[in-house]
Amino acid sequence: MKRKLLYLTTVLLFSVGFINAQTKVWDFGNDRTNWPLDATGVSANKVVDLLGLFPGASSGNFGKLIQVHLVLFLEMHILRELGFN
């Protein structure tokens, strides 16, 4: 029993220490080359900057990028957002 627990702990520590999760960051607010303002959205499957946009059958303007200005707590400003509809 101790040997199995030691083996399981070793595998768990190895996976936590050496397997990295996703490191890609999509910047909708500042990357105007890959994410231009687009109020029409996506009607067919599309991959933009390694992010797959796959609309369903009933989504009309999925993945639209619109101009907004929200001031949240601690003076955080949101200038653009990716819309899902």
mmCIF file of the C-alpha atoms, coordinates in Angstrom:
data_MODEL
# 
_entry.id   MODEL 
# 
loop_
_atom_site.group_PDB 
_atom_site.id 
_atom_site.type_symbol 
_atom_site.label_atom_id 
_atom_site.label_alt_id 
_atom_site.label_comp_id 
_atom_site.label_asym_id 
_atom_site.label_entity_id 
_atom_site.label_seq_id 
_atom_site.pdbx_PDB_ins_code 
_atom_site.Cartn_x 
_atom_site.Cartn_y 
_atom_site.Cartn_z 
_atom_site.occupancy 
_atom_site.B_iso_or_equiv 
_atom_site.pdbx_formal_charge 
_atom_site.auth_seq_id 
_atom_site.auth_comp_id 
_atom_site.auth_asym_id 
_atom_site.auth_atom_id 
_atom_site.pdbx_PDB_model_num 
ATOM 1  C CA . MET A 1 1  ? 0.000   0.000  0.000   1.00 0.00 ? 1  MET A CA 1 
ATOM 2  C CA . LYS A 1 2  ? 2.815   2.427  0.834   1.00 0.00 ? 2  LYS A CA 1 
ATOM 3  C CA . ARG A 1 3  ? 4.533   1.644  -2.450  1.00 0.00 ? 3  ARG A CA 1 
ATOM 4  C CA . LYS A 1 4  ? 1.368   2.439  -4.433  1.00 0.00 ? 4  LYS A CA 1 
ATOM 5  C CA . LEU A 1 5  ? 0.897   5.682  -2.535  1.00 0.00 ? 5  LEU A CA 1 
ATOM 6  C CA . LEU A 1 6  ? 4.523   6.653  -3.140  1.00 0.00 ? 6  LEU A CA 1 
ATOM 7  C CA . TYR A 1 7  ? 4.191   5.840  -6.847  1.00 0.00 ? 7  TYR A CA 1 
ATOM 8  C CA . LEU A 1 8  ? 0.962   7.851  -7.134  1.00 0.00 ? 8  LEU A CA 1 
ATOM 9  C CA . THR A 1 9  ? 2.510   10.804 -5.301  1.00 0.00 ? 9  THR A CA 1 
ATOM 10 C CA . THR A 1 10 ? 5.570   10.728 -7.567  1.00 0.00 ? 10 THR A CA 1 
ATOM 11 C CA . VAL A 1 11 ? 3.432   10.715 -10.710 1.00 0.00 ? 11 VAL A CA 1 
ATOM 12 C CA . LEU A 1 12 ? 1.283   13.520 -9.344  1.00 0.00 ? 12 LEU A CA 1 
ATOM 13 C CA . LEU A 1 13 ? 4.270   15.702 -8.459  1.00 0.00 ? 13 LEU A CA 1 
ATOM 14 C CA . PHE A 1 14 ? 5.853   15.036 -11.849 1.00 0.00 ? 14 PHE A CA 1 
ATOM 15 C CA . SER A 1 15 ? 2.689   16.051 -13.682 1.00 0.00 ? 15 SER A CA 1 
ATOM 16 C CA . VAL A 1 16 ? 2.261   19.221 -11.623 1.00 0.00 ? 16 VAL A CA 1 
ATOM 17 C CA . GLY A 1 17 ? 5.899   20.218 -11.976 1.00 0.00 ? 17 GLY A CA 1 
ATOM 18 C CA . PHE A 1 18 ? 6.570   19.497 -15.624 1.00 0.00 ? 18 PHE A CA 1 
ATOM 19 C CA . ILE A 1 19 ? 3.313   19.653 -17.557 1.00 0.00 ? 19 ILE A CA 1 
ATOM 20 C CA . ASN A 1 20 ? 2.438   23.213 -18.519 1.00 0.00 ? 20 ASN A CA 1 
ATOM 21 C CA . ALA A 1 21 ? -1.055  24.443 -19.210 1.00 0.00 ? 21 ALA A CA 1 
ATOM 22 C CA . GLN A 1 22 ? -1.993  26.861 -21.939 1.00 0.00 ? 22 GLN A CA 1 
ATOM 23 C CA . THR A 1 23 ? 0.354   29.827 -22.162 1.00 0.00 ? 23 THR A CA 1 
ATOM 24 C CA . LYS A 1 24 ? -1.276  31.680 -25.058 1.00 0.00 ? 24 LYS A CA 1 
ATOM 25 C CA . VAL A 1 25 ? -2.954  34.985 -24.198 1.00 0.00 ? 25 VAL A CA 1 
ATOM 26 C CA . TRP A 1 26 ? -5.503  36.538 -26.542 1.00 0.00 ? 26 TRP A CA 1 
ATOM 27 C CA . ASP A 1 27 ? -5.501  40.322 -26.285 1.00 0.00 ? 27 ASP A CA 1 
ATOM 28 C CA . PHE A 1 28 ? -8.779  41.511 -27.794 1.00 0.00 ? 28 PHE A CA 1 
ATOM 29 C CA . GLY A 1 29 ? -8.243  45.086 -26.653 1.00 0.00 ? 29 GLY A CA 1 
ATOM 30 C CA . ASN A 1 30 ? -4.815  45.894 -28.061 1.00 0.00 ? 30 ASN A CA 1 
ATOM 31 C CA . ASP A 1 31 ? -4.175  43.446 -30.926 1.00 0.00 ? 31 ASP A CA 1 
ATOM 32 C CA . ARG A 1 32 ? -5.909  45.205 -33.802 1.00 0.00 ? 32 ARG A CA 1 
ATOM 33 C CA . THR A 1 33 ? -4.188  43.084 -36.469 1.00 0.00 ? 33 THR A CA 1 
ATOM 34 C CA . ASN A 1 34 ? -5.724  39.766 -35.446 1.00 0.00 ? 34 ASN A CA 1 
ATOM 35 C CA . TRP A 1 35 ? -8.819  41.228 -33.766 1.00 0.00 ? 35 TRP A CA 1 
ATOM 36 C CA . PRO A 1 36 ? -10.169 44.191 -35.753 1.00 0.00 ? 36 PRO A CA 1 
ATOM 37 C CA . LEU A 1 37 ? -13.511 45.735 -34.820 1.00 0.00 ? 37 LEU A CA 1 
ATOM 38 C CA . ASP A 1 38 ? -16.232 43.639 -36.456 1.00 0.00 ? 38 ASP A CA 1 
ATOM 39 C CA . ALA A 1 39 ? -19.899 43.990 -35.545 1.00 0.00 ? 39 ALA A CA 1 
ATOM 40 C CA . THR A 1 40 ? -21.059 41.258 -37.937 1.00 0.00 ? 40 THR A CA 1 
ATOM 41 C CA . GLY A 1 41 ? -19.378 38.329 -36.203 1.00 0.00 ? 41 GLY A CA 1 
ATOM 42 C CA . VAL A 1 42 ? -18.575 34.883 -37.569 1.00 0.00 ? 42 VAL A CA 1 
ATOM 43 C CA . SER A 1 43 ? -21.073 32.762 -39.483 1.00 0.00 ? 43 SER A CA 1 
ATOM 44 C CA . ALA A 1 44 ? -18.781 29.818 -40.365 1.00 0.00 ? 44 ALA A CA 1 
ATOM 45 C CA . ASN A 1 45 ? -15.990 27.982 -38.537 1.00 0.00 ? 45 ASN A CA 1 
ATOM 46 C CA . LYS A 1 46 ? -12.902 30.185 -38.270 1.00 0.00 ? 46 LYS A CA 1 
ATOM 47 C CA . VAL A 1 47 ? -9.555  30.074 -36.440 1.00 0.00 ? 47 VAL A CA 1 
ATOM 48 C CA . VAL A 1 48 ? -8.099  33.464 -35.468 1.00 0.00 ? 48 VAL A CA 1 
ATOM 49 C CA . ASP A 1 49 ? -4.735  33.686 -33.692 1.00 0.00 ? 49 ASP A CA 1 
ATOM 50 C CA . LEU A 1 50 ? -4.952  29.995 -32.690 1.00 0.00 ? 50 LEU A CA 1 
ATOM 51 C CA . LEU A 1 51 ? -8.410  30.512 -31.156 1.00 0.00 ? 51 LEU A CA 1 
ATOM 52 C CA . GLY A 1 52 ? -11.160 28.499 -32.804 1.00 0.00 ? 52 GLY A CA 1 
ATOM 53 C CA . LEU A 1 53 ? -14.519 30.182 -33.299 1.00 0.00 ? 53 LEU A CA 1 
ATOM 54 C CA . PHE A 1 54 ? -17.172 27.572 -34.084 1.00 0.00 ? 54 PHE A CA 1 
ATOM 55 C CA . PRO A 1 55 ? -20.694 29.024 -34.202 1.00 0.00 ? 55 PRO A CA 1 
ATOM 56 C CA . GLY A 1 56 ? -23.714 26.840 -33.737 1.00 0.00 ? 56 GLY A CA 1 
ATOM 57 C CA . ALA A 1 57 ? -26.675 26.558 -36.065 1.00 0.00 ? 57 ALA A CA 1 
ATOM 58 C CA . SER A 1 58 ? -28.707 29.289 -34.372 1.00 0.00 ? 58 SER A CA 1 
ATOM 59 C CA . SER A 1 59 ? -25.995 31.868 -33.601 1.00 0.00 ? 59 SER A CA 1 
ATOM 60 C CA . GLY A 1 60 ? -26.253 34.893 -35.848 1.00 0.00 ? 60 GLY A CA 1 
ATOM 61 C CA . ASN A 1 61 ? -23.446 37.192 -34.758 1.00 0.00 ? 61 ASN A CA 1 
ATOM 62 C CA . PHE A 1 62 ? -21.157 34.949 -32.749 1.00 0.00 ? 62 PHE A CA 1 
ATOM 63 C CA . GLY A 1 63 ? -17.632 36.273 -32.148 1.00 0.00 ? 63 GLY A CA 1 
ATOM 64 C CA . LYS A 1 64 ? -18.319 39.914 -32.866 1.00 0.00 ? 64 LYS A CA 1 
ATOM 65 C CA . LEU A 1 65 ? -15.739 42.385 -31.580 1.00 0.00 ? 65 LEU A CA 1 
ATOM 66 C CA . ILE A 1 66 ? -17.377 45.626 -30.545 1.00 0.00 ? 66 ILE A CA 1 
ATOM 67 C CA . GLN A 1 67 ? -16.195 48.928 -29.103 1.00 0.00 ? 67 GLN A CA 1 
ATOM 68 C CA . VAL A 1 68 ? -17.275 49.478 -25.499 1.00 0.00 ? 68 VAL A CA 1 
ATOM 69 C CA . HIS A 1 69 ? -16.053 51.615 -22.647 1.00 0.00 ? 69 HIS A CA 1 
ATOM 70 C CA . LEU A 1 70 ? -16.652 50.224 -19.194 1.00 0.00 ? 70 LEU A CA 1 
ATOM 71 C CA . VAL A 1 71 ? -15.062 51.509 -16.019 1.00 0.00 ? 71 VAL A CA 1 
ATOM 72 C CA . LEU A 1 72 ? -14.950 48.790 -13.414 1.00 0.00 ? 72 LEU A CA 1 
ATOM 73 C CA . PHE A 1 73 ? -13.815 48.865 -9.836  1.00 0.00 ? 73 PHE A CA 1 
ATOM 74 C CA . LEU A 1 74 ? -10.212 49.966 -9.178  1.00 0.00 ? 74 LEU A CA 1 
ATOM 75 C CA . GLU A 1 75 ? -10.252 52.051 -12.377 1.00 0.00 ? 75 GLU A CA 1 
ATOM 76 C CA . MET A 1 76 ? -10.036 49.097 -14.766 1.00 0.00 ? 76 MET A CA 1 
ATOM 77 C CA . HIS A 1 77 ? -11.066 50.148 -18.271 1.00 0.00 ? 77 HIS A CA 1 
ATOM 78 C CA . ILE A 1 78 ? -12.440 47.775 -20.894 1.00 0.00 ? 78 ILE A CA 1 
ATOM 79 C CA . LEU A 1 79 ? -12.376 49.276 -24.366 1.00 0.00 ? 79 LEU A CA 1 
ATOM 80 C CA . ARG A 1 80 ? -13.213 46.311 -26.603 1.00 0.00 ? 80 ARG A CA 1 
ATOM 81 C CA . GLU A 1 81 ? -14.987 43.037 -25.954 1.00 0.00 ? 81 GLU A CA 1 
ATOM 82 C CA . LEU A 1 82 ? -15.583 39.779 -27.798 1.00 0.00 ? 82 LEU A CA 1 
ATOM 83 C CA . GLY A 1 83 ? -19.321 39.247 -27.980 1.00 0.00 ? 83 GLY A CA 1 
ATOM 84 C CA . PHE A 1 84 ? -21.170 35.939 -27.963 1.00 0.00 ? 84 PHE A CA 1 
ATOM 85 C CA . ASN A 1 85 ? -24.773 36.025 -29.014 1.00 0.00 ? 85 ASN A CA 1 
# 
